[in-house]
């Protein structure tokens, strides 16, 4: 009798667990207006936690950690571009997502694996000896993590945009970015001061440990938050398609192909030098983490007003217009970085970082929504995935080429009228020229 009761309880608990998981991850009906609103609010919070985690584990903080372990500038730049390499799986993931009636569970699991893995690199110095071995293991962890991120991104972006309101979407996305900016600004400022404090006391590894542990905690909390966001009923097609079709259909679509070509050229130009910015600030210019974080905070505060402006502008004009405007300003920023050296850094770095951050947000918002608008509802993840994969793989080639030129020009020191120019500044100039060429070429594309 006891055995039967035990079996019944186990069966009842299993049934409850299955029903609970089914209600969370496997929606099969249309969402109510209230469910949409609740999910939109949670999506804003999830975006904030995700951006905080990403800020703590990439950029200047990651470059500083790698430099502490003994990595070269070129290695730091390549590691900064690993997210682009990971995006290669975006070309293949739609083959999986387009066959799923419900995608939420797979998305939540992949997001957790990716975000949690970024924090685990802090354990490497404690369990592995030798700089080379440490850097190799970190490179493997980062690469695997961003491959998972690349795989899930098309489905994740499609899910997010399906939650966002159709009416006044620009305003909603602007609000979402504003809350993320404020959250990132406060956290990174605190972490920057923490790192400088431990650095001045000769134990900066303690500061990095706190930073990455915080990232690990955020990744767990974000998993539960993301799981609470509803998934709208998926536009699903029973049509059979091959992996080859998933890849070729977006590439062969004459109305969509110009977007792929432009974003590929643009990403190549940006990645040629963008990952040298944090390296240049930390090692080349010797700027403190507090200064870098304060600049980021100022950029986020100003970015709030800018994001409201971008969102309003997008609603009043078109995503294509926003893309051109923000793209032109980004090109000017890279030209400005060419003039940054030890004597001009204090003045130019805040101006350029603030402007670049504001414009990057607008460009990303415009490019994603432009793809979302032009691509068909059925098979949309394929379009988003192929676009991102092609542009990111090409852009990783830009990083490798930029690293090659950086090493080739490592001993180059020019002095024109008392103005010092080094190898990284030359990379910024090349990026500016290539971005201008990309914008010029876009005028021939009708999107």
N, C-alpha and C positions, 0 to 999 in steps of 0.2 A: 504493500500500500504506500509506504514511504517512497519507494522507488517510482511509483506511478505519479505521486504528487510532485516529486522532484522533476520528472520528465515533463509534467504539465507546466510547472513554473518556468522551466527552461524554454519550453515551446512558446509560452505566453510572452516571456521577456524577448525572445527572438522575434516574435510577431510584432511586438510593440516597437522594437528597434527598427525592424524592416519598414514598418509604416511611417515611423518618424523620419528615417532617411529618405523614403519615397516622397514624403511631403516637402522635404527640404530641397532635394536635388532632382526630382523627376516630375516636373510640372507638365500637365497635358491639357490645360484649359487656358482660356484667355484671362489676363489679369484685370482686376477691377481698377478703377481710377485711383482709389485709395492705396491699393497695393503698388501701383506705379509711383505714387508720391512718396510712400514709405521707402521704396527701393531707391528712388532718386536721392533722398536724404542720406541713406546709408552709402550710396555710391560716392557721394561727396566726402564722407568720412574715410571711406576706404582709399580714395584717391590721395587724401592727406597722409594717411599712415604709410602708404606705398611710396610716396615721394620722399617722406622723411627717411625711410629705410634706404632708399636708393641714394639719397644725398650722403648718408653716413658711410656707405660702403663703396662709393665710386668717387670720381673727381679728385679734388685736392687731398681729401682725407686718405683715399686709397694710394695716391701717388706718394704722400708723405710716409705711409706705412711701408710701401715697397722700397722707398729710398732708405728708410731706417734699416731695412734688411740688407741693403747693399745693391739694389737694382740700379741699372743705368737709366738715363733719360729715355733712350730708345725703347727699352723694355717697358718702362712705365707708360709710354705712349701707345705701344702695341697692346698692353693690358687694358688701357682705356678704350681701345677699339674692339675688344673681344665681344661686347654686346652686338656689334655689327656683324661679326662672324657668326654668332649664334643665330642670327636671323635667317641663315640659309635654310633652316627647317621650316620657315614660314612658307616656303614653296611647296612643301609636301604635306603639312598639317591639314590643309583644307580637304585633302583626300580622306582624312579621318573625320573631321568635323562635319563635312557635308553629308555624311552617312548617318549621323547621330540625330535621333529625335530629341534627346536632351544632352546638353553639352556642359552643364554647370558643374557636375561632380568632377569631370576630367579637368576642367579649367581651374577649379579650386585646388585640386591636388597638385597640379603643375605649378601654379602660382606659389604654393607653400614650399615646394621643393626648391624652386628657384630662389625665393627670398630667404629661406633658412640657410641655404648653402653659402650665400654671400657673407653671413656672419661667422661661419665656421672657420674662416681663414685665420682667425686670431689664435686658434689652437696650434697652428703649424709651428711657430717658433718654440713652443714648449715641448713638442713631441718629436721634432725632426731637427737634426743638427746639420750645419753647413748651409751657406747662403744659396749655393746652386740648387741643392736638393729642395730647400724651402721654396724657392721661386718656381721650380718645376711643379711642385705639388699645388701651389697656389694657382698657377696657370691652368692646371688640369681642373681644379675645382671651379674656377671662374668660367672656364670654357664649357664645362658640363652644365653648370647652372644657367648660363646664358643660352645654351642650346635648348634647354627646357623652356626658357622664356621665349625664345624664338618660335618654338613649336606652338605654344599656347597663345601667342599674341593675336593672330587673326581672329580666333574665336573669342578671346577676351575683349578686343576692341569692338567686335560686332555685337557682343552682349551688352557692353556699356552703352553704345550708341542706340541700341534698341530700347534701352531703359530711358535714355534722355528724351525730354519732350520734343516733339516735332516743331511746335510753335515756340518761338523765342529760344531756340536751341542755343544760339550764340550767347544769349544772356545767361542761360543755365550753365554752360560750359565755362563762361567767364567767372561766375560765382564759385564753381568747383575749383578753378585754378587759383582764385583769390584765397580761399581757405587753405589750400595746399601751400601757397606761397607764405602765408603767415605762419603756418605750422612749421614749415621747413626753416624759416628765418629764425624763429625762437630756439628751435632745437640745435641747429648748426652753430648759432652764436654761443650757446652754452657749451657745446662740445669743443668749439674752437678755443674758448678761454680755458677749458679743462686741459686740452692738449698743450697749450702754451705754458700752463702752470707746471705740468709734469715735465715738459721739456726743459724748463728753467731749473728744475730740481734734478735733472739728469736721469729721469725714469719715465720717459715718454711712452714706453711700452705699457705702463699702467693705464695711461690715458686711452691708448688704442684698445686695450682690453675692455674698459668700460663702454667705449663706443660700440664695439662689435657685439658685446653682450646685450646692449640695448637693442641693437638690430635684430638679434635672435628673438628677444621677447616680443618685439613688434611683429615679427613674421608669424608668431603663434597667434597673437591677438587678431591680426589681420585675416588669418584663415577663418576664424569664427565670424568675423564681421562680413567677409565676402560671402560666406555660406548663407548668411541671413538675407542677402539680396535676391529678390525674385528673378526668375528667368521667364521672359515672355514666351509664348508658344512659338516654336521655331518654324520658319517657312521651310518646309521639307519637301524634297522631291524624291520619288522612288526611281527616278531615272538612273540607269546604270552608266557609270562613266569610269574611265581608266585614269591612272595616275598621269599618263601622258596628256590626256584631255584636260585634266585639272590645270596642268602647267601651260599648255599651249593655247587654250581658249582665251585667257586674258591677253596673252601676247599677240594673238591674231585679231583681237577686237580693235578695229581701226579707230573707234571713238575713244578707246581707253589706252591704247598703246602710247600715245604721246605723253601721257602722265608718267608712265613707267620710264620712258627715255629721259624726261626732264628730271625726275627725282633721282634717277641713277647718276646722272651727270652732276647734279647738285650735291648729292651725298659724297661722291668721290672728291669734289673740291673741298667740302667742309672737313672731311676726315683726313685730308692731307695734312692739316695742321692743328685741328681743334684739340686733340688730345695732348698737344704740347703746351697748351695754356696753363693747366694746373701745375705741370712740371716746371714750366718757366717761372711761374709765380713763387713756387716753393724753393726751388734750387737756383734758378738763374737770377731772380730778383731778390731772393732771401726774405720774402714777405712773411709775416707771422700768421699763424692760423687765425688769431683774433682779427687781424686786419682783413684777411680773406673772408671770414665769416661776417664781419660787419658790412663789408661791401655786398655780400650776398643778401644780408638782411635789408640793406637800403634798396637793393635791386628788387627784392620781393615786395617791399612797401610801395615803391614807385610802380612796380609791375601790377599792383592792384588796380590803380587808376588806368594803366595801359590796357589791362585785360578787359576792364569795363568798356574802354574805348574800342578795342578790337572786336568784342562781342557785338557792340552796338553797330559798328561799321559793317560787320558781316551780315547782320540782319537788314541793314539799309542798302547794301550793295551786293556783292557776290563773294564767294570764297576765292574765286580766281583773282579778283582785284586785291583782296587781302594778302594773297600769296605773293603777288608782284610787289606790293608796297613793303611788306615785311622783308622780303628777299633782298630788295635793294638796300635797305637799311643794314641788313646783316653783312652784305658785301662791304659797305662803308666801315663797319666795325673791324673787319679783318685788315683793311687798309690802315686803320688807326693802330692796330696792334703792331704793325710794322714799325711805328714810331715809339714804341714802348721800350725804354731801357732803364738803367739804374737812376738816371737823373729825371726821367719823366714819369716813372711808375706811379708815384704817389698821386699825381694828378690824373693821368690817363687811365690807369687800371679801373678805378671806380666808375668813371664815365663809360668806358667801353664794356665792362662787365654788366653794368645795369642795362645799357642799351641793348646789348647782345642777348641778355636773358629775356627782356621784354619782347624782342623781335622773334627769338626762337620759339617762344610760346605761341605767338600769332601764326608763325609759319607752320608749326606742327598742327595746330588746330585747323588751319585752312587746308593743308594737304590731306589730312585724314578725312575731313568732311567732304572734300572734293572727290576723293576716291569713293566714299560712301554714297555720294549723290549720283555719280556717273555709273557705278557698277550696278548690275541687276540684283534684285532681292534674293532670288534663288542662285546659289553659287557665289554669293558676295564674299564669303571668307576666302574663296580661291583667288578672287581679284585682289583683295587686300593682302593676302599672303604672298602671292607671286610678286606683286609690286614691291613689298618690303624686302623680300628675299633677294630679288635681283639687285635692287639699289644698295642693300646692305653688303652683299658679297662684293659688289664693285667698289663700294666705299672702303671695305677692308683692304682691298688692293691699294686704295689711296693712302691708307695708313702705312702700309708696308713701304710704299714708294716714298712717302714723307719721311719715314724713319731712315730709309737708305740715304736720302738727300741730307738729312740731319747729320748722319754719321760722316758722309762724304765731305760736308762743309763744316765739320766740327771745329776745325782750327781757323775757320774764316773769321777774321775780325777787320771790318771796314770802318773807316773814319772819314766821313764826308762833312766838311765844314765844322768839325768838332762834334758831329753826331755819330755815336758808336752804333754799329750794326753787326749783329751776330748771326749764326746759322738759323736759329729758330725764327728770327725776324724775317729772314728771306723766305721761309716757308709760309709765313702769313701773307707776304706780298704775292706769292704764287697763288695762294687760295683766293685772294681778292680778284686777280686777273681771271681765274677760271670761273668764279661765280658771276662775274660780269658777262663772260661768254655764255654761261648757262641762261641768264636772264635775256640776253640778246636772242639766243636760239628759241626761247619760249615764245617770243613774239610770232614765230611761224606756226605755233601750235594753237589750235582752236579749242582751248579748254579753260 
